[in-house]
Amino acid sequence: MTQIGNVTSQHAPSAAPKEALQSSPKAAPDGADHKIIARDVDVFYGDKQALDKINIDIPNGAVTAFIGPSGCGKSTFLRCFNRMNDTIDGCRVTGRIELDGQDIHEKSVDPVLLRARVGMVFQKPNPFPKSIYENIAYGPRIHGLATSKTEIDEVVETSLRRAGLWEEVKDRLHQPGTGLSGGQQQRLVIARAIAVSPEVILMDEPCSALDPIATAKIEELIDELRETFAIVIVTHSMAQAARVSQKTAFFHLGSLVEVGDTEEIFTNPRDKRTQDYITGRFG
């Protein structure tokens, strides 16, 4: 797998066959613009079943939040979207997951190219032990997205601006990225993802290690980025899910209990388990 720090890279070398995973948007049956469609997805770790018959559509131009108690399968399912579970010994995924209408488990699909299109931001930011500039420039440079100094400079500035970080770091671009605060490091990681232009961004508890001010900045960034990317976020904070997402899916004991518009899930859930969870009766 090709990775850039804690965000999967976007582009494979230009010589890669185009048929490996082509982008051919396909409307969902109900006419909605769905980027990812999952049907009857099961996940097993050895003989233990972690997820049971998960069905969900992930829309374009929106944030979908996965909520539920610890250990209910949220992060496991998130990793199904870019086949990162393939890297775990004994993990087996069955069912069908489509990205732009193509089953990501087809033999013709290169997992590296898939992970290139589906970036991931993890709980703990992990910048390269390089300068802020090189953290952003690395991906576009190695994948041939920008070659000249002028092109790379432009990508670095644009990415940092989109991540809301440019004004804070423009005068210290050649200082280590590890010298930034936790919140700034997480925005640097997100900027690095933007620099190589994935189509989907997966976020696994991206604010859990941040203070409230840094969390607010990340949430503002997520709201801006959803206009460009399909975003899926795992969060233990129901308040955060309510603030940043348009769709919410509630998981419990390896099952997807219900999914719907965030406002509906939080104000009028259909399932008693959802109601009990969001009102704090269990968790």
C-alpha positions in Angstrom: 0.0 0.0 0.0 1.2 3.5 -0.8 0.7 5.9 2.0 1.6 9.5 2.7 2.0 9.7 6.4 -1.4 8.9 7.9 -3.3 9.7 4.7 -3.5 7.3 1.8 -2.0 8.7 -1.4 -4.1 9.8 -4.3 -2.5 8.8 -7.6 -0.6 5.8 -8.8 2.2 6.2 -11.4 1.0 7.4 -14.7 1.8 4.1 -16.3 -0.9 2.3 -14.3 -3.6 0.8 -16.5 -6.6 3.0 -16.7 -9.0 0.1 -16.5 -7.7 -0.7 -13.0 -10.4 1.4 -11.4 -12.1 3.8 -13.6 -14.3 6.7 -12.4 -17.6 6.4 -14.1 -20.3 8.0 -11.8 -23.5 6.0 -11.6 -26.7 7.3 -10.1 -28.3 5.3 -7.3 -31.6 3.6 -8.1 -33.5 6.3 -6.3 -31.8 9.0 -8.4 -29.6 10.3 -5.5 -26.0 11.0 -6.2 -24.2 8.3 -4.2 -20.5 8.0 -4.3 -20.3 4.7 -2.4 -23.0 2.0 -2.2 -22.6 -1.0 0.2 -24.8 -4.0 0.1 -24.8 -7.0 2.5 -21.3 -6.3 3.8 -20.0 -8.8 6.4 -16.6 -8.6 8.1 -14.9 -11.5 9.9 -11.8 -11.6 12.0 -11.0 -15.3 11.8 -14.1 -17.1 13.0 -15.5 -14.0 14.7 -18.1 -11.9 12.8 -17.6 -8.2 13.4 -20.2 -6.8 11.0 -23.4 -8.3 9.8 -25.2 -7.5 6.5 -24.4 -3.7 6.3 -26.3 -1.8 3.7 -25.7 1.9 3.2 -25.4 4.6 0.5 -22.7 7.4 0.9 -23.8 10.6 -0.9 -21.6 13.0 -2.7 -21.4 16.6 -1.4 -22.2 15.6 2.2 -20.8 14.4 5.5 -22.0 11.0 6.7 -21.3 10.3 10.4 -21.0 6.8 11.9 -22.0 6.8 15.6 -22.4 4.0 18.1 -20.8 2.5 21.2 -17.1 1.5 21.3 -16.5 -1.8 19.5 -19.7 -1.7 17.5 -17.9 -1.9 14.1 -17.8 1.8 13.0 -14.1 1.9 12.2 -14.0 -1.6 10.8 -16.7 -0.6 8.3 -14.9 2.7 7.5 -11.8 0.7 6.5 -13.9 -1.4 4.1 -14.3 1.6 1.8 -10.6 1.6 0.8 -9.9 -2.0 1.6 -7.5 -1.3 4.4 -8.9 -4.4 6.2 -7.1 -6.4 3.5 -3.9 -5.6 5.3 -5.1 -7.3 8.5 -4.3 -11.0 8.9 -7.4 -13.1 9.2 -9.8 -10.4 8.2 -12.3 -11.3 5.5 -14.9 -9.0 3.9 -17.8 -10.2 1.9 -20.7 -8.5 0.1 -20.5 -5.7 -2.4 -19.1 -2.2 -2.1 -19.3 0.1 -5.2 -17.3 3.3 -5.8 -18.8 5.2 -8.7 -20.7 2.0 -9.7 -17.8 -0.4 -9.7 -17.4 -3.2 -7.2 -14.1 -2.4 -5.4 -13.5 -6.2 -4.9 -13.4 -7.0 -8.6 -10.1 -8.7 -9.6 -9.5 -5.8 -12.0 -9.4 -3.3 -9.1 -5.9 -2.4 -7.9 -6.2 -1.8 -4.1 -3.4 0.7 -4.2 -5.3 2.8 -6.8 -8.5 2.4 -4.8 -6.7 3.7 -1.7 -5.4 6.5 -3.8 -8.9 7.7 -4.5 -10.1 7.2 -1.0 -8.0 9.2 1.4 -8.0 8.6 5.2 -7.3 10.8 8.2 -6.7 9.0 11.5 -7.3 9.8 15.1 -3.7 11.0 15.8 -2.1 13.4 13.4 1.3 12.1 12.1 3.1 14.7 10.0 6.3 13.7 8.3 9.5 14.6 10.1 10.0 17.2 7.3 9.2 20.8 6.8 5.6 22.0 6.5 6.3 22.7 2.8 7.6 19.2 2.2 4.7 17.6 4.0 2.4 19.0 1.3 4.8 18.9 -1.7 5.8 15.2 -1.2 2.7 13.6 -2.6 2.2 15.8 -5.7 5.9 15.5 -6.5 6.2 11.7 -6.3 3.0 11.1 -8.3 3.8 13.6 -11.0 0.9 16.0 -10.2 3.3 18.9 -10.0 6.8 19.1 -11.4 8.1 22.6 -11.5 8.9 24.7 -8.5 6.1 27.1 -9.4 3.5 24.3 -9.7 4.5 22.8 -6.4 4.5 26.2 -4.7 1.0 26.7 -6.0 -0.2 23.3 -4.8 1.3 23.9 -1.3 -0.3 27.3 -0.9 -3.7 26.2 -2.3 -3.8 23.1 -0.1 -2.9 25.0 3.1 -5.4 27.7 2.3 -8.2 25.2 1.8 -7.2 23.6 5.1 -7.4 27.0 6.8 -3.7 26.9 7.8 -2.0 29.2 5.3 -2.1 32.4 7.4 -0.7 30.6 10.4 2.2 28.9 8.7 3.1 31.0 5.6 6.1 32.6 7.3 7.5 29.3 8.5 7.0 26.8 5.7 10.5 25.4 6.0 10.1 24.7 9.7 9.2 21.1 10.9 5.6 20.1 10.6 6.0 18.3 13.9 6.5 21.7 15.6 2.9 22.7 15.0 0.2 22.3 17.6 -2.1 19.2 17.6 -4.9 21.0 15.8 -2.5 22.5 13.3 -0.9 19.1 12.7 -4.3 17.6 11.9 -5.1 20.4 9.5 -1.7 19.9 7.9 -2.5 16.2 7.4 -5.9 17.2 5.8 -4.1 19.7 3.6 -1.7 16.9 2.5 -4.8 14.8 1.5 -6.2 17.7 -0.4 -2.9 18.2 -2.3 -3.3 14.8 -4.0 -7.0 15.3 -4.7 -8.8 12.1 -3.4 -12.5 11.8 -4.2 -13.5 10.5 -0.8 -12.1 11.4 2.6 -12.5 9.0 5.5 -12.0 10.4 9.0 -11.6 8.1 12.0 -12.2 10.2 15.2 -10.2 13.2 13.7 -10.9 15.5 16.7 -10.7 13.1 19.7 -7.2 14.2 20.6 -7.8 17.9 20.1 -8.9 20.7 22.4 -12.3 22.5 21.8 -10.8 25.4 19.8 -8.9 23.1 17.5 -11.9 20.8 17.2 -14.1 23.8 16.1 -11.6 24.7 13.3 -11.5 21.1 12.0 -15.3 21.0 12.0 -15.4 24.2 10.0 -13.0 22.7 7.6 -15.1 19.6 7.2 -18.1 21.7 6.4 -16.2 23.5 3.7 -14.6 20.3 2.2 -17.9 18.5 1.9 -18.7 20.7 -1.1 -15.9 19.0 -3.0 -15.5 15.6 -1.4 -17.7 12.8 -0.1 -16.7 12.6 3.6 -17.4 9.9 6.1 -16.5 10.5 9.7 -16.5 8.1 12.7 -17.1 10.0 15.9 -18.0 9.1 19.5 -19.3 12.6 19.9 -23.0 12.8 19.1 -22.8 16.6 19.4 -20.1 16.6 16.7 -22.2 14.3 14.5 -25.1 16.7 14.8 -23.0 19.7 14.0 -21.0 18.4 11.0 -23.0 15.7 9.2 -26.0 15.6 6.9 -26.5 11.8 7.2 -26.0 9.7 10.3 -25.7 6.0 10.7 -26.1 4.3 14.1 -24.2 1.0 14.6 -24.7 -1.4 17.5 -23.1 -4.8 18.1 -21.9 -5.2 14.5 -25.2 -4.2 12.9 -26.3 -1.0 11.2 -29.4 -0.2 13.2 -30.6 2.8 11.1 -29.4 5.5 8.8 -31.1 8.7 7.7 -30.9 12.5 7.7 -29.0 13.6 10.8 -31.8 15.8 12.0 -34.3 12.9 11.8 -31.9 10.5 13.6 -31.4 12.8 16.5 -35.0 14.1 16.8 -37.2 11.2 15.6 -35.2 7.9 15.5 -37.2 4.9 14.3 -35.4 2.3 16.5 -35.6 2.3 20.3 -31.9 1.4 20.4 -31.0 4.6 18.6 -33.2 6.5 20.9 -31.6 4.9 24.0 -28.1 5.7 22.7 -28.6 9.3 21.8 -30.4 10.0 25.1 -27.5 8.4 27.0 -29.3 5.3 28.3 -26.3 3.2 27.2 -23.0 3.9 25.5 
